[in-house]
Amino acid sequence: MHPLTLAEGVAAPSDTVRARALAASARPLLVGAAVAFVAAAGAEAWRYGLLLRGRTELLGARTVALSDSVVVAAGVLAPVLAVISALVVALWLVRARHAAAEHAGRRDSRSTRAVLLGALLPVVNLGQAGVLVTELERSLGGGAGPSRLVRRWWAVFVLSGLLAALTWGWRLLGTAQAQADAVVLAGLSDLTAAVTAVLTLLVVLRCTERLGGAARPPRRRWVASVPAAARESA
């Protein structure tokens, strides 16, 4: 008796279908990441307010502990959601590029490994991610350069990465003033990351919509006609 196997002739999901599914999965993740980063920015603003109050008055231990807990919770949740979102979006980018190339009757000029590394590898992705998305737009019928939406997303994405690196570097200085400045930088970094998540979602949705439109067969047009015999009798 043979083990159960998949029925022969059942086609695997196309790259277009997979890209749509990944885009649908990325939507709640990116929205959640944006909300988490806004919450993290609010937590940093609260902490900075407490630092200012601490210069002139004694703060309660419970208030300080609560502020620290909120900062830590938001500071953990937001990056985790960001990493998961980045993985899903990178996989979406691979499938979307393959689907666009297949519709154009060719193969993607970049390997799956090259796309994933360009989209996910820190520092490298600051330059390569925008190039990869611009190439996808071009395959979907866009212009030679990136669209306005992609340019804005790319600029905010780079700014977010630079602010994150600057924040961590500033915290290493160790002085009290540096720590206070790092709180401000962390809040700005979180807000920029939230905007990046929102713009990333818009880019994914727009490209997926164009991809779906390109992959769908042309609609049939029904035209009313009069039989030839009826025309001759008339």
Rosetta constraint file for C-alpha pairs under 8 A:
AtomPair CA 6 CA 10 HARMONIC 7.63 0.50
AtomPair CA 13 CA 17 HARMONIC 6.06 0.50
AtomPair CA 13 CA 18 HARMONIC 6.56 0.50
AtomPair CA 14 CA 18 HARMONIC 6.31 0.50
AtomPair CA 14 CA 99 HARMONIC 7.72 0.50
AtomPair CA 15 CA 19 HARMONIC 5.93 0.50
AtomPair CA 15 CA 95 HARMONIC 5.20 0.50
AtomPair CA 15 CA 96 HARMONIC 6.75 0.50
AtomPair CA 15 CA 98 HARMONIC 6.46 0.50
AtomPair CA 15 CA 99 HARMONIC 5.04 0.50
AtomPair CA 16 CA 20 HARMONIC 6.23 0.50
AtomPair CA 16 CA 95 HARMONIC 6.94 0.50
AtomPair CA 16 CA 96 HARMONIC 6.50 0.50
AtomPair CA 16 CA 99 HARMONIC 5.30 0.50
AtomPair CA 16 CA 211 HARMONIC 7.13 0.50
AtomPair CA 16 CA 212 HARMONIC 7.00 0.50
AtomPair CA 16 CA 215 HARMONIC 7.30 0.50
AtomPair CA 17 CA 21 HARMONIC 6.25 0.50
AtomPair CA 18 CA 22 HARMONIC 6.12 0.50
AtomPair CA 18 CA 92 HARMONIC 7.69 0.50
AtomPair CA 18 CA 95 HARMONIC 6.59 0.50
AtomPair CA 19 CA 23 HARMONIC 6.07 0.50
AtomPair CA 19 CA 92 HARMONIC 5.16 0.50
AtomPair CA 19 CA 93 HARMONIC 7.64 0.50
AtomPair CA 19 CA 95 HARMONIC 5.22 0.50
AtomPair CA 19 CA 96 HARMONIC 5.38 0.50
AtomPair CA 19 CA 208 HARMONIC 7.17 0.50
AtomPair CA 20 CA 24 HARMONIC 6.21 0.50
AtomPair CA 20 CA 92 HARMONIC 7.97 0.50
AtomPair CA 20 CA 208 HARMONIC 6.39 0.50
AtomPair CA 20 CA 212 HARMONIC 7.99 0.50
AtomPair CA 21 CA 25 HARMONIC 6.31 0.50
AtomPair CA 22 CA 26 HARMONIC 6.04 0.50
AtomPair CA 22 CA 88 HARMONIC 6.47 0.50
AtomPair CA 22 CA 89 HARMONIC 7.30 0.50
AtomPair CA 22 CA 91 HARMONIC 7.35 0.50
AtomPair CA 22 CA 92 HARMONIC 5.40 0.50
AtomPair CA 23 CA 27 HARMONIC 6.34 0.50
AtomPair CA 23 CA 89 HARMONIC 7.34 0.50
AtomPair CA 23 CA 92 HARMONIC 6.43 0.50
AtomPair CA 23 CA 204 HARMONIC 6.46 0.50
AtomPair CA 23 CA 205 HARMONIC 6.89 0.50
AtomPair CA 23 CA 208 HARMONIC 7.17 0.50
AtomPair CA 24 CA 28 HARMONIC 7.74 0.50
AtomPair CA 25 CA 29 HARMONIC 6.94 0.50
AtomPair CA 25 CA 88 HARMONIC 7.46 0.50
AtomPair CA 26 CA 30 HARMONIC 5.93 0.50
AtomPair CA 26 CA 85 HARMONIC 6.09 0.50
AtomPair CA 26 CA 88 HARMONIC 6.08 0.50
AtomPair CA 26 CA 89 HARMONIC 6.38 0.50
AtomPair CA 26 CA 201 HARMONIC 7.46 0.50
AtomPair CA 27 CA 31 HARMONIC 6.19 0.50
AtomPair CA 27 CA 201 HARMONIC 6.35 0.50
AtomPair CA 28 CA 32 HARMONIC 5.89 0.50
AtomPair CA 29 CA 33 HARMONIC 6.06 0.50
AtomPair CA 29 CA 81 HARMONIC 6.48 0.50
AtomPair CA 29 CA 82 HARMONIC 7.87 0.50
AtomPair CA 29 CA 84 HARMONIC 7.51 0.50
AtomPair CA 29 CA 85 HARMONIC 5.58 0.50
AtomPair CA 30 CA 34 HARMONIC 6.10 0.50
AtomPair CA 30 CA 81 HARMONIC 7.60 0.50
AtomPair CA 30 CA 82 HARMONIC 7.32 0.50
AtomPair CA 30 CA 85 HARMONIC 5.95 0.50
AtomPair CA 30 CA 197 HARMONIC 5.45 0.50
AtomPair CA 30 CA 198 HARMONIC 6.80 0.50
AtomPair CA 30 CA 200 HARMONIC 7.75 0.50
AtomPair CA 30 CA 201 HARMONIC 6.42 0.50
AtomPair CA 31 CA 35 HARMONIC 6.26 0.50
AtomPair CA 31 CA 197 HARMONIC 7.13 0.50
AtomPair CA 31 CA 198 HARMONIC 6.89 0.50
AtomPair CA 31 CA 201 HARMONIC 7.94 0.50
AtomPair CA 32 CA 36 HARMONIC 6.06 0.50
AtomPair CA 32 CA 81 HARMONIC 7.06 0.50
AtomPair CA 33 CA 37 HARMONIC 6.10 0.50
AtomPair CA 33 CA 78 HARMONIC 5.55 0.50
AtomPair CA 33 CA 79 HARMONIC 7.74 0.50
AtomPair CA 33 CA 81 HARMONIC 5.22 0.50
AtomPair CA 33 CA 82 HARMONIC 5.67 0.50
AtomPair CA 33 CA 85 HARMONIC 7.75 0.50
AtomPair CA 33 CA 194 HARMONIC 6.91 0.50
AtomPair CA 33 CA 197 HARMONIC 6.71 0.50
AtomPair CA 34 CA 38 HARMONIC 6.25 0.50
AtomPair CA 34 CA 78 HARMONIC 7.89 0.50
AtomPair CA 34 CA 193 HARMONIC 7.20 0.50
AtomPair CA 34 CA 194 HARMONIC 4.14 0.50
AtomPair CA 34 CA 195 HARMONIC 6.99 0.50
AtomPair CA 34 CA 197 HARMONIC 5.56 0.50
AtomPair CA 34 CA 198 HARMONIC 6.53 0.50
AtomPair CA 35 CA 39 HARMONIC 6.21 0.50
AtomPair CA 35 CA 194 HARMONIC 7.04 0.50
AtomPair CA 36 CA 40 HARMONIC 6.10 0.50
AtomPair CA 36 CA 74 HARMONIC 6.28 0.50
AtomPair CA 36 CA 77 HARMONIC 6.69 0.50
AtomPair CA 36 CA 78 HARMONIC 4.90 0.50
AtomPair CA 36 CA 194 HARMONIC 7.89 0.50
AtomPair CA 37 CA 41 HARMONIC 6.12 0.50
AtomPair CA 37 CA 74 HARMONIC 7.27 0.50
AtomPair CA 37 CA 78 HARMONIC 5.44 0.50
AtomPair CA 37 CA 190 HARMONIC 5.04 0.50
AtomPair CA 37 CA 191 HARMONIC 6.34 0.50
AtomPair CA 37 CA 193 HARMONIC 6.57 0.50
AtomPair CA 37 CA 194 HARMONIC 5.31 0.50
AtomPair CA 38 CA 42 HARMONIC 6.25 0.50
AtomPair CA 38 CA 190 HARMONIC 6.49 0.50
AtomPair CA 38 CA 191 HARMONIC 5.87 0.50
AtomPair CA 38 CA 194 HARMONIC 6.21 0.50
AtomPair CA 39 CA 43 HARMONIC 6.18 0.50
AtomPair CA 39 CA 74 HARMONIC 6.46 0.50
AtomPair CA 40 CA 44 HARMONIC 6.25 0.50
AtomPair CA 40 CA 70 HARMONIC 7.93 0.50
AtomPair CA 40 CA 71 HARMONIC 6.32 0.50
AtomPair CA 40 CA 74 HARMONIC 4.85 0.50
AtomPair CA 40 CA 75 HARMONIC 6.04 0.50
AtomPair CA 40 CA 78 HARMONIC 7.35 0.50
AtomPair CA 40 CA 187 HARMONIC 7.18 0.50
AtomPair CA 40 CA 190 HARMONIC 6.38 0.50
AtomPair CA 41 CA 45 HARMONIC 6.21 0.50
AtomPair CA 41 CA 186 HARMONIC 7.20 0.50
AtomPair CA 41 CA 187 HARMONIC 4.31 0.50
AtomPair CA 41 CA 188 HARMONIC 7.06 0.50
AtomPair CA 41 CA 189 HARMONIC 7.95 0.50
AtomPair CA 41 CA 190 HARMONIC 5.29 0.50
AtomPair CA 41 CA 191 HARMONIC 6.07 0.50
AtomPair CA 42 CA 46 HARMONIC 6.20 0.50
AtomPair CA 42 CA 187 HARMONIC 7.29 0.50
AtomPair CA 43 CA 47 HARMONIC 6.22 0.50
AtomPair CA 43 CA 67 HARMONIC 6.99 0.50
AtomPair CA 43 CA 70 HARMONIC 6.19 0.50
AtomPair CA 43 CA 71 HARMONIC 5.26 0.50
AtomPair CA 43 CA 74 HARMONIC 7.56 0.50
AtomPair CA 44 CA 48 HARMONIC 6.16 0.50
AtomPair CA 44 CA 71 HARMONIC 6.50 0.50
AtomPair CA 44 CA 183 HARMONIC 5.92 0.50
AtomPair CA 44 CA 184 HARMONIC 7.18 0.50
AtomPair CA 44 CA 186 HARMONIC 6.89 0.50
AtomPair CA 44 CA 187 HARMONIC 5.45 0.50
AtomPair CA 45 CA 49 HARMONIC 6.21 0.50
AtomPair CA 45 CA 183 HARMONIC 7.65 0.50
AtomPair CA 45 CA 184 HARMONIC 7.36 0.50
AtomPair CA 45 CA 187 HARMONIC 6.58 0.50
AtomPair CA 46 CA 50 HARMONIC 6.32 0.50
AtomPair CA 46 CA 67 HARMONIC 7.11 0.50
AtomPair CA 47 CA 51 HARMONIC 6.27 0.50
AtomPair CA 47 CA 67 HARMONIC 6.28 0.50
AtomPair CA 47 CA 68 HARMONIC 7.69 0.50
AtomPair CA 47 CA 71 HARMONIC 7.95 0.50
AtomPair CA 47 CA 183 HARMONIC 7.51 0.50
AtomPair CA 48 CA 52 HARMONIC 6.36 0.50
AtomPair CA 48 CA 180 HARMONIC 6.96 0.50
AtomPair CA 48 CA 183 HARMONIC 6.39 0.50
AtomPair CA 48 CA 184 HARMONIC 7.19 0.50
AtomPair CA 49 CA 53 HARMONIC 6.27 0.50
AtomPair CA 50 CA 54 HARMONIC 5.91 0.50
AtomPair CA 50 CA 59 HARMONIC 7.72 0.50
AtomPair CA 50 CA 64 HARMONIC 7.77 0.50
AtomPair CA 51 CA 55 HARMONIC 6.79 0.50
AtomPair CA 51 CA 180 HARMONIC 7.49 0.50
AtomPair CA 52 CA 56 HARMONIC 7.71 0.50
AtomPair CA 53 CA 57 HARMONIC 6.00 0.50
AtomPair CA 53 CA 58 HARMONIC 7.96 0.50
AtomPair CA 53 CA 59 HARMONIC 7.59 0.50
AtomPair CA 54 CA 58 HARMONIC 5.91 0.50
AtomPair CA 54 CA 59 HARMONIC 6.09 0.50
AtomPair CA 59 CA 63 HARMONIC 7.12 0.50
AtomPair CA 59 CA 64 HARMONIC 7.05 0.50
AtomPair CA 60 CA 64 HARMONIC 6.44 0.50
AtomPair CA 61 CA 65 HARMONIC 6.06 0.50
AtomPair CA 62 CA 66 HARMONIC 6.07 0.50
AtomPair CA 63 CA 67 HARMONIC 6.20 0.50
AtomPair CA 64 CA 68 HARMONIC 6.18 0.50
AtomPair CA 65 CA 69 HARMONIC 6.15 0.50
AtomPair CA 66 CA 70 HARMONIC 6.27 0.50
AtomPair CA 67 CA 71 HARMONIC 6.20 0.50
AtomPair CA 68 CA 72 HARMONIC 6.12 0.50
AtomPair CA 69 CA 73 HARMONIC 6.02 0.50
AtomPair CA 70 CA 74 HARMONIC 6.02 0.50
AtomPair CA 71 CA 75 HARMONIC 5.73 0.50
AtomPair CA 72 CA 76 HARMONIC 6.10 0.50
AtomPair CA 73 CA 77 HARMONIC 6.11 0.50
AtomPair CA 74 CA 78 HARMONIC 5.85 0.50
AtomPair CA 75 CA 79 HARMONIC 6.76 0.50
AtomPair CA 76 CA 80 HARMONIC 6.34 0.50
AtomPair CA 77 CA 81 HARMONIC 6.22 0.50
AtomPair CA 78 CA 82 HARMONIC 6.09 0.50
AtomPair CA 79 CA 83 HARMONIC 6.07 0.50
AtomPair CA 80 CA 84 HARMONIC 6.32 0.50
AtomPair CA 81 CA 85 HARMONIC 5.95 0.50
AtomPair CA 82 CA 86 HARMONIC 6.03 0.50
AtomPair CA 82 CA 197 HARMONIC 7.99 0.50
AtomPair CA 83 CA 87 HARMONIC 6.32 0.50
AtomPair CA 84 CA 88 HARMONIC 6.37 0.50
AtomPair CA 85 CA 89 HARMONIC 6.04 0.50
AtomPair CA 86 CA 90 HARMONIC 5.97 0.50
AtomPair CA 86 CA 120 HARMONIC 7.11 0.50
AtomPair CA 87 CA 91 HARMONIC 6.30 0.50
AtomPair CA 87 CA 120 HARMONIC 7.47 0.50
AtomPair CA 88 CA 92 HARMONIC 6.13 0.50
AtomPair CA 89 CA 93 HARMONIC 6.08 0.50
AtomPair CA 89 CA 204 HARMONIC 7.75 0.50
AtomPair CA 90 CA 94 HARMONIC 6.41 0.50
AtomPair CA 90 CA 115 HARMONIC 7.68 0.50
AtomPair CA 90 CA 116 HARMONIC 6.01 0.50
AtomPair CA 90 CA 119 HARMONIC 6.03 0.50
AtomPair CA 90 CA 120 HARMONIC 7.13 0.50
AtomPair CA 91 CA 95 HARMONIC 6.39 0.50
AtomPair CA 91 CA 116 HARMONIC 7.40 0.50
AtomPair CA 92 CA 96 HARMONIC 5.91 0.50
AtomPair CA 93 CA 97 HARMONIC 5.99 0.50
AtomPair CA 93 CA 115 HARMONIC 7.77 0.50
AtomPair CA 93 CA 133 HARMONIC 7.59 0.50
AtomPair CA 94 CA 98 HARMONIC 6.26 0.50
AtomPair CA 94 CA 112 HARMONIC 6.25 0.50
AtomPair CA 94 CA 115 HARMONIC 6.51 0.50
AtomPair CA 94 CA 116 HARMONIC 7.41 0.50
AtomPair CA 95 CA 99 HARMONIC 6.06 0.50
AtomPair CA 96 CA 100 HARMONIC 6.07 0.50
AtomPair CA 96 CA 136 HARMONIC 7.49 0.50
AtomPair CA 96 CA 208 HARMONIC 7.35 0.50
AtomPair CA 96 CA 211 HARMONIC 7.29 0.50
AtomPair CA 97 CA 101 HARMONIC 6.05 0.50
AtomPair CA 97 CA 108 HARMONIC 6.53 0.50
AtomPair CA 97 CA 136 HARMONIC 5.69 0.50
AtomPair CA 97 CA 139 HARMONIC 7.84 0.50
AtomPair CA 98 CA 102 HARMONIC 6.03 0.50
AtomPair CA 98 CA 107 HARMONIC 6.95 0.50
AtomPair CA 98 CA 108 HARMONIC 5.76 0.50
AtomPair CA 99 CA 103 HARMONIC 6.17 0.50
AtomPair CA 99 CA 211 HARMONIC 7.60 0.50
AtomPair CA 100 CA 104 HARMONIC 6.36 0.50
AtomPair CA 100 CA 136 HARMONIC 7.26 0.50
AtomPair CA 100 CA 139 HARMONIC 5.91 0.50
AtomPair CA 100 CA 140 HARMONIC 6.23 0.50
AtomPair CA 100 CA 211 HARMONIC 6.62 0.50
AtomPair CA 101 CA 105 HARMONIC 6.36 0.50
AtomPair CA 101 CA 106 HARMONIC 5.30 0.50
AtomPair CA 101 CA 107 HARMONIC 5.34 0.50
AtomPair CA 101 CA 108 HARMONIC 5.45 0.50
AtomPair CA 101 CA 139 HARMONIC 6.70 0.50
AtomPair CA 102 CA 106 HARMONIC 5.47 0.50
AtomPair CA 102 CA 107 HARMONIC 6.15 0.50
AtomPair CA 102 CA 108 HARMONIC 7.88 0.50
AtomPair CA 103 CA 214 HARMONIC 7.42 0.50
AtomPair CA 103 CA 215 HARMONIC 6.70 0.50
AtomPair CA 104 CA 139 HARMONIC 7.56 0.50
AtomPair CA 110 CA 114 HARMONIC 6.09 0.50
AtomPair CA 110 CA 115 HARMONIC 6.53 0.50
AtomPair CA 111 CA 115 HARMONIC 6.36 0.50
AtomPair CA 112 CA 116 HARMONIC 6.19 0.50
AtomPair CA 113 CA 117 HARMONIC 6.08 0.50
AtomPair CA 114 CA 118 HARMONIC 5.95 0.50
AtomPair CA 115 CA 119 HARMONIC 6.06 0.50
AtomPair CA 115 CA 132 HARMONIC 7.17 0.50
AtomPair CA 116 CA 120 HARMONIC 5.89 0.50
AtomPair CA 116 CA 121 HARMONIC 7.87 0.50
AtomPair CA 117 CA 121 HARMONIC 5.17 0.50
AtomPair CA 117 CA 125 HARMONIC 7.58 0.50
AtomPair CA 118 CA 124 HARMONIC 6.22 0.50
AtomPair CA 118 CA 125 HARMONIC 5.06 0.50
AtomPair CA 118 CA 128 HARMONIC 5.12 0.50
AtomPair CA 118 CA 129 HARMONIC 5.89 0.50
AtomPair CA 118 CA 132 HARMONIC 7.69 0.50
AtomPair CA 119 CA 124 HARMONIC 7.93 0.50
AtomPair CA 119 CA 125 HARMONIC 5.01 0.50
AtomPair CA 119 CA 128 HARMONIC 6.55 0.50
AtomPair CA 119 CA 129 HARMONIC 4.83 0.50
AtomPair CA 119 CA 132 HARMONIC 7.73 0.50
AtomPair CA 120 CA 124 HARMONIC 7.98 0.50
AtomPair CA 120 CA 125 HARMONIC 5.90 0.50
AtomPair CA 121 CA 125 HARMONIC 5.53 0.50
AtomPair CA 122 CA 126 HARMONIC 7.30 0.50
AtomPair CA 123 CA 127 HARMONIC 7.61 0.50
AtomPair CA 123 CA 161 HARMONIC 7.97 0.50
AtomPair CA 124 CA 128 HARMONIC 6.15 0.50
AtomPair CA 125 CA 129 HARMONIC 4.97 0.50
AtomPair CA 125 CA 130 HARMONIC 7.96 0.50
AtomPair CA 126 CA 130 HARMONIC 7.44 0.50
AtomPair CA 126 CA 154 HARMONIC 7.98 0.50
AtomPair CA 126 CA 157 HARMONIC 7.14 0.50
AtomPair CA 126 CA 158 HARMONIC 5.42 0.50
AtomPair CA 126 CA 161 HARMONIC 7.41 0.50
AtomPair CA 127 CA 131 HARMONIC 6.91 0.50
AtomPair CA 127 CA 158 HARMONIC 7.94 0.50
AtomPair CA 128 CA 132 HARMONIC 6.14 0.50
AtomPair CA 129 CA 133 HARMONIC 6.33 0.50
AtomPair CA 129 CA 154 HARMONIC 7.84 0.50
AtomPair CA 130 CA 134 HARMONIC 6.03 0.50
AtomPair CA 130 CA 150 HARMONIC 7.34 0.50
AtomPair CA 130 CA 151 HARMONIC 7.93 0.50
AtomPair CA 130 CA 154 HARMONIC 5.63 0.50
AtomPair CA 131 CA 135 HARMONIC 6.15 0.50
AtomPair CA 132 CA 136 HARMONIC 6.37 0.50
AtomPair CA 133 CA 137 HARMONIC 6.24 0.50
AtomPair CA 133 CA 150 HARMONIC 7.62 0.50
AtomPair CA 134 CA 138 HARMONIC 6.22 0.50
AtomPair CA 134 CA 145 HARMONIC 6.72 0.50
AtomPair CA 134 CA 146 HARMONIC 5.04 0.50
AtomPair CA 134 CA 147 HARMONIC 7.79 0.50
AtomPair CA 134 CA 150 HARMONIC 7.34 0.50
AtomPair CA 135 CA 139 HARMONIC 6.26 0.50
AtomPair CA 136 CA 140 HARMONIC 6.32 0.50
AtomPair CA 136 CA 207 HARMONIC 7.92 0.50
AtomPair CA 137 CA 141 HARMONIC 6.51 0.50
AtomPair CA 137 CA 142 HARMONIC 5.12 0.50
AtomPair CA 137 CA 143 HARMONIC 7.66 0.50
AtomPair CA 137 CA 146 HARMONIC 7.27 0.50
AtomPair CA 137 CA 147 HARMONIC 7.99 0.50
AtomPair CA 137 CA 207 HARMONIC 6.92 0.50
AtomPair CA 138 CA 142 HARMONIC 4.40 0.50
AtomPair CA 138 CA 143 HARMONIC 5.87 0.50
AtomPair CA 138 CA 144 HARMONIC 6.38 0.50
AtomPair CA 138 CA 145 HARMONIC 7.72 0.50
AtomPair CA 140 CA 207 HARMONIC 7.68 0.50
AtomPair CA 140 CA 210 HARMONIC 6.56 0.50
AtomPair CA 140 CA 211 HARMONIC 6.57 0.50
AtomPair CA 140 CA 214 HARMONIC 7.42 0.50
AtomPair CA 142 CA 146 HARMONIC 7.90 0.50
AtomPair CA 142 CA 147 HARMONIC 7.58 0.50
AtomPair CA 143 CA 147 HARMONIC 7.44 0.50
AtomPair CA 146 CA 150 HARMONIC 5.74 0.50
AtomPair CA 146 CA 151 HARMONIC 6.02 0.50
AtomPair CA 147 CA 151 HARMONIC 6.14 0.50
AtomPair CA 148 CA 152 HARMONIC 6.21 0.50
AtomPair CA 149 CA 153 HARMONIC 6.13 0.50
AtomPair CA 149 CA 199 HARMONIC 7.72 0.50
AtomPair CA 149 CA 203 HARMONIC 7.05 0.50
AtomPair CA 150 CA 154 HARMONIC 5.88 0.50
AtomPair CA 150 CA 203 HARMONIC 6.74 0.50
AtomPair CA 151 CA 155 HARMONIC 6.12 0.50
AtomPair CA 152 CA 156 HARMONIC 6.18 0.50
AtomPair CA 152 CA 199 HARMONIC 7.92 0.50
AtomPair CA 153 CA 157 HARMONIC 5.92 0.50
AtomPair CA 153 CA 196 HARMONIC 6.41 0.50
AtomPair CA 153 CA 199 HARMONIC 5.49 0.50
AtomPair CA 153 CA 200 HARMONIC 6.60 0.50
AtomPair CA 153 CA 203 HARMONIC 7.87 0.50
AtomPair CA 154 CA 158 HARMONIC 6.19 0.50
AtomPair CA 155 CA 159 HARMONIC 6.16 0.50
AtomPair CA 156 CA 160 HARMONIC 5.94 0.50
AtomPair CA 156 CA 192 HARMONIC 6.84 0.50
AtomPair CA 156 CA 195 HARMONIC 7.41 0.50
AtomPair CA 156 CA 196 HARMONIC 5.94 0.50
AtomPair CA 157 CA 161 HARMONIC 6.37 0.50
AtomPair CA 157 CA 193 HARMONIC 7.57 0.50
AtomPair CA 157 CA 196 HARMONIC 5.64 0.50
AtomPair CA 158 CA 162 HARMONIC 6.26 0.50
AtomPair CA 159 CA 163 HARMONIC 6.07 0.50
AtomPair CA 159 CA 192 HARMONIC 7.44 0.50
AtomPair CA 160 CA 164 HARMONIC 6.14 0.50
AtomPair CA 160 CA 189 HARMONIC 5.98 0.50
AtomPair CA 160 CA 192 HARMONIC 5.41 0.50
AtomPair CA 160 CA 193 HARMONIC 5.60 0.50
AtomPair CA 160 CA 196 HARMONIC 7.36 0.50
AtomPair CA 161 CA 165 HARMONIC 6.31 0.50
AtomPair CA 162 CA 166 HARMONIC 6.08 0.50
AtomPair CA 163 CA 167 HARMONIC 6.00 0.50
AtomPair CA 163 CA 185 HARMONIC 7.08 0.50
AtomPair CA 163 CA 186 HARMONIC 7.89 0.50
AtomPair CA 163 CA 188 HARMONIC 7.61 0.50
AtomPair CA 163 CA 189 HARMONIC 5.32 0.50
AtomPair CA 164 CA 168 HARMONIC 6.43 0.50
AtomPair CA 164 CA 186 HARMONIC 7.30 0.50
AtomPair CA 164 CA 189 HARMONIC 5.73 0.50
AtomPair CA 165 CA 169 HARMONIC 6.17 0.50
AtomPair CA 166 CA 170 HARMONIC 5.97 0.50
AtomPair CA 166 CA 185 HARMONIC 7.76 0.50
AtomPair CA 167 CA 171 HARMONIC 6.33 0.50
AtomPair CA 167 CA 182 HARMONIC 5.62 0.50
AtomPair CA 167 CA 185 HARMONIC 5.58 0.50
AtomPair CA 167 CA 186 HARMONIC 5.87 0.50
AtomPair CA 167 CA 189 HARMONIC 7.64 0.50
AtomPair CA 168 CA 172 HARMONIC 6.71 0.50
AtomPair CA 168 CA 182 HARMONIC 7.77 0.50
AtomPair CA 169 CA 173 HARMONIC 7.27 0.50
AtomPair CA 170 CA 178 HARMONIC 6.29 0.50
AtomPair CA 170 CA 179 HARMONIC 7.47 0.50
AtomPair CA 170 CA 181 HARMONIC 7.70 0.50
AtomPair CA 170 CA 182 HARMONIC 5.87 0.50
AtomPair CA 171 CA 178 HARMONIC 6.44 0.50
AtomPair CA 171 CA 179 HARMONIC 5.78 0.50
AtomPair CA 171 CA 182 HARMONIC 5.79 0.50
AtomPair CA 173 CA 178 HARMONIC 6.21 0.50
AtomPair CA 173 CA 179 HARMONIC 7.86 0.50
AtomPair CA 174 CA 178 HARMONIC 6.39 0.50
AtomPair CA 174 CA 179 HARMONIC 6.64 0.50
AtomPair CA 175 CA 179 HARMONIC 6.26 0.50
AtomPair CA 176 CA 180 HARMONIC 6.36 0.50
AtomPair CA 177 CA 181 HARMONIC 6.14 0.50
AtomPair CA 178 CA 182 HARMONIC 5.98 0.50
AtomPair CA 179 CA 183 HARMONIC 6.44 0.50
AtomPair CA 180 CA 184 HARMONIC 6.83 0.50
AtomPair CA 181 CA 185 HARMONIC 6.29 0.50
AtomPair CA 182 CA 186 HARMONIC 5.88 0.50
AtomPair CA 183 CA 187 HARMONIC 6.29 0.50
AtomPair CA 184 CA 188 HARMONIC 6.37 0.50
AtomPair CA 185 CA 189 HARMONIC 5.98 0.50
AtomPair CA 186 CA 190 HARMONIC 6.07 0.50
AtomPair CA 187 CA 191 HARMONIC 6.29 0.50
AtomPair CA 188 CA 192 HARMONIC 6.15 0.50
AtomPair CA 189 CA 193 HARMONIC 6.09 0.50
AtomPair CA 190 CA 194 HARMONIC 6.21 0.50
AtomPair CA 191 CA 195 HARMONIC 6.39 0.50
AtomPair CA 192 CA 196 HARMONIC 6.15 0.50
AtomPair CA 193 CA 197 HARMONIC 6.24 0.50
AtomPair CA 194 CA 198 HARMONIC 6.44 0.50
AtomPair CA 195 CA 199 HARMONIC 6.16 0.50
AtomPair CA 196 CA 200 HARMONIC 5.92 0.50
AtomPair CA 197 CA 201 HARMONIC 6.27 0.50
AtomPair CA 198 CA 202 HARMONIC 6.44 0.50
AtomPair CA 199 CA 203 HARMONIC 6.22 0.50
AtomPair CA 200 CA 204 HARMONIC 6.19 0.50
AtomPair CA 201 CA 205 HARMONIC 6.11 0.50
AtomPair CA 202 CA 206 HARMONIC 6.06 0.50
AtomPair CA 203 CA 207 HARMONIC 6.11 0.50
AtomPair CA 204 CA 208 HARMONIC 5.97 0.50
AtomPair CA 205 CA 209 HARMONIC 6.05 0.50
AtomPair CA 206 CA 210 HARMONIC 6.34 0.50
AtomPair CA 207 CA 211 HARMONIC 5.99 0.50
AtomPair CA 208 CA 212 HARMONIC 6.07 0.50
AtomPair CA 209 CA 213 HARMONIC 6.24 0.50
AtomPair CA 210 CA 214 HARMONIC 6.12 0.50
AtomPair CA 211 CA 215 HARMONIC 6.11 0.50
AtomPair CA 212 CA 216 HARMONIC 6.17 0.50
AtomPair CA 226 CA 230 HARMONIC 6.66 0.50
AtomPair CA 226 CA 231 HARMONIC 6.70 0.50
AtomPair CA 227 CA 231 HARMONIC 6.49 0.50
AtomPair CA 228 CA 232 HARMONIC 6.27 0.50
AtomPair CA 229 CA 233 HARMONIC 6.25 0.50
AtomPair CA 230 CA 234 HARMONIC 6.20 0.50
